Amino acid sequence: MRHNKKFNHLGRKKAHRDALLANMTISLIEHKRIFTTLAKAKALRIYAEPIINRAKTDDTASRRVVFSYLQSKTAVSELFNNIAQKIADRPGGYTRILKTGNRLGDNAQMCFIELVDYNENMLKAKAGKKAKSTRRGRKSAAKAEAVEAAAEPVVETAAE
């Protein structure tokens, strides 16, 4: 029986799956965005987010724990030096999955997985986005202006 065995095995044995996810995490840290299948991206998010969260505390123990998973000095230094500053105030959700359609050869669902704080287009769209007003808000604002104009007393000055 497979009670409470909910993670995706990706058709691989444990050692192969761990190596795959570690290599994909290294690529994600170095390139900030990778193109892969949706199943691998979902498995990578579960694997990579605790590792990225560990980088918030920059001490020797955290570096050793992260290095035990990744086995790459360049990825660990990139994670602790550059990425940790950008994610310092974010409580979680360090990655984003963007679906791109199906692969031509085998019709597998493909996607981008990226670090949230490194997508410049999404950051620009978020900063440039203004608040939407509803119809109800416009009518009430127009009514409020009309009421104010009617309520103001007309003051005439005797300039004659």
SEDONU-747085 format. One record per residue (C-alpha): residue number from 1; x, y, z. Coordinates in steps of 0.02 Angstrom, whole numbers. Example, Ala and Ser with C-alpha at 12.3 -4.5 7.8 and 13.67 -1.06 7.14 Angstrom:
REM SEDONU-747085
k->1	px->615	py->-225	pz->390
k->2	px->684	py->-53	pz->357
END
This chain:
REM SEDONU-747085
k->1	px->0	py->0	pz->0
k->2	px->58	py->176	pz->-33
k->3	px->-23	py->276	pz->105
k->4	px->49	py->452	pz->128
k->5	px->173	py->433	pz->-15
k->6	px->123	py->588	pz->-109
k->7	px->279	py->653	pz->-195
k->8	px->315	py->618	pz->-378
k->9	px->447	py->484	pz->-406
k->10	px->477	py->547	pz->-585
k->11	px->508	py->368	pz->-645
k->12	px->677	py->360	pz->-559
k->13	px->758	py->275	pz->-410
k->14	px->796	py->382	pz->-257
k->15	px->980	py->417	pz->-295
k->16	px->942	py->463	pz->-475
k->17	px->797	py->575	pz->-422
k->18	px->903	py->663	pz->-290
k->19	px->1042	py->694	pz->-415
k->20	px->918	py->760	pz->-543
k->21	px->838	py->881	pz->-419
k->22	px->1006	py->939	pz->-352
k->23	px->1069	py->975	pz->-528
k->24	px->909	py->1066	pz->-573
k->25	px->921	py->1169	pz->-413
k->26	px->1100	py->1218	pz->-457
k->27	px->1043	py->1270	pz->-631
k->28	px->899	py->1369	pz->-558
k->29	px->1014	py->1461	pz->-439
k->30	px->1143	py->1500	pz->-573
k->31	px->1025	py->1547	pz->-716
k->32	px->875	py->1610	pz->-614
k->33	px->755	py->1526	pz->-739
k->34	px->752	py->1353	pz->-818
k->35	px->640	py->1269	pz->-946
k->36	px->579	py->1095	pz->-899
k->37	px->426	py->985	pz->-887
k->38	px->285	py->1029	pz->-769
k->39	px->307	py->871	pz->-663
k->40	px->492	py->905	pz->-638
k->41	px->459	py->1088	pz->-598
k->42	px->332	py->1043	pz->-463
k->43	px->454	py->917	pz->-387
k->44	px->594	py->1046	pz->-399
k->45	px->491	py->1176	pz->-307
k->46	px->466	py->1057	pz->-160
k->47	px->653	py->1018	pz->-159
k->48	px->725	py->1192	pz->-189
k->49	px->619	py->1306	pz->-80
k->50	px->681	py->1238	pz->88
k->51	px->860	py->1253	pz->24
k->52	px->830	py->1434	pz->-29
k->53	px->746	py->1469	pz->137
k->54	px->900	py->1402	pz->227
k->55	px->1003	py->1539	pz->144
k->56	px->917	py->1675	pz->245
k->57	px->1032	py->1639	pz->392
k->58	px->1210	py->1656	pz->332
k->59	px->1312	py->1552	pz->452
k->60	px->1429	py->1405	pz->434
k->61	px->1300	py->1275	pz->482
k->62	px->1176	py->1335	pz->351
k->63	px->1310	py->1339	pz->217
k->64	px->1362	py->1161	pz->259
k->65	px->1184	py->1097	pz->255
k->66	px->1152	py->1179	pz->85
k->67	px->1318	py->1115	pz->18
k->68	px->1273	py->938	pz->73
k->69	px->1121	py->947	pz->-42
k->70	px->1197	py->1040	pz->-190
k->71	px->1383	py->992	pz->-194
k->72	px->1425	py->1151	pz->-291
k->73	px->1529	py->1291	pz->-215
k->74	px->1479	py->1416	pz->-348
k->75	px->1293	py->1384	pz->-322
k->76	px->1310	py->1396	pz->-133
k->77	px->1406	py->1560	pz->-143
k->78	px->1282	py->1632	pz->-269
k->79	px->1137	py->1580	pz->-158
k->80	px->1207	py->1654	pz->2
k->81	px->1286	py->1810	pz->-72
k->82	px->1161	py->1871	pz->-202
k->83	px->995	py->1781	pz->-188
k->84	px->986	py->1790	pz->2
k->85	px->980	py->1981	pz->0
k->86	px->835	py->1984	pz->-123
k->87	px->730	py->1856	pz->-29
k->88	px->767	py->1920	pz->146
k->89	px->595	py->1996	pz->175
k->90	px->494	py->1866	pz->77
k->91	px->408	py->1738	pz->192
k->92	px->405	py->1599	pz->62
k->93	px->358	py->1564	pz->-117
k->94	px->529	py->1595	pz->-194
k->95	px->489	py->1510	pz->-360
k->96	px->357	py->1536	pz->-494
k->97	px->299	py->1410	pz->-625
k->98	px->241	py->1478	pz->-793
k->99	px->161	py->1350	pz->-909
k->100	px->213	py->1362	pz->-1091
k->101	px->115	py->1226	pz->-1179
k->102	px->153	py->1049	pz->-1234
k->103	px->314	py->978	pz->-1307
k->104	px->301	py->924	pz->-1488
k->105	px->386	py->754	pz->-1472
k->106	px->289	py->673	pz->-1331
k->107	px->157	py->804	pz->-1288
k->108	px->228	py->829	pz->-1113
k->109	px->174	py->988	pz->-1024
k->110	px->318	py->1111	pz->-1024
k->111	px->349	py->1262	pz->-913
k->112	px->474	py->1388	pz->-848
k->113	px->520	py->1385	pz->-666
k->114	px->602	py->1544	pz->-605
k->115	px->652	py->1637	pz->-451
k->116	px->516	py->1765	pz->-413
k->117	px->628	py->1913	pz->-372
k->118	px->727	py->1899	pz->-534
k->119	px->591	py->1916	pz->-666
k->120	px->610	py->2097	pz->-720
k->121	px->453	py->2097	pz->-829
k->122	px->340	py->2042	pz->-686
k->123	px->420	py->2167	pz->-567
k->124	px->391	py->2310	pz->-690
k->125	px->211	py->2257	pz->-717
k->126	px->181	py->2249	pz->-531
k->127	px->259	py->2421	pz->-500
k->128	px->169	py->2505	pz->-645
k->129	px->-1	py->2430	pz->-606
k->130	px->-127	py->2557	pz->-542
k->131	px->-278	py->2518	pz->-437
k->132	px->-434	py->2475	pz->-533
k->133	px->-590	py->2572	pz->-495
k->134	px->-759	py->2492	pz->-508
k->135	px->-912	py->2570	pz->-585
k->136	px->-986	py->2588	pz->-414
k->137	px->-834	py->2687	pz->-358
k->138	px->-844	py->2807	pz->-505
k->139	px->-1028	py->2841	pz->-480
k->140	px->-1009	py->2874	pz->-296
k->141	px->-860	py->2988	pz->-330
k->142	px->-960	py->3086	pz->-460
k->143	px->-1108	py->3098	pz->-342
k->144	px->-996	py->3157	pz->-202
k->145	px->-926	py->3296	pz->-311
k->146	px->-1102	py->3348	pz->-363
k->147	px->-1160	py->3351	pz->-182
k->148	px->-1009	py->3455	pz->-130
k->149	px->-1039	py->3580	pz->-270
k->150	px->-1223	py->3597	pz->-223
k->151	px->-1187	py->3613	pz->-38
k->152	px->-1061	py->3753	pz->-54
k->153	px->-1138	py->3921	pz->-16
k->154	px->-1118	py->4050	pz->-151
k->155	px->-1027	py->4199	pz->-79
k->156	px->-1046	py->4362	pz->-174
k->157	px->-933	py->4506	pz->-140
k->158	px->-989	py->4685	pz->-160
k->159	px->-855	py->4752	pz->-272
k->160	px->-963	py->4893	pz->-340
END
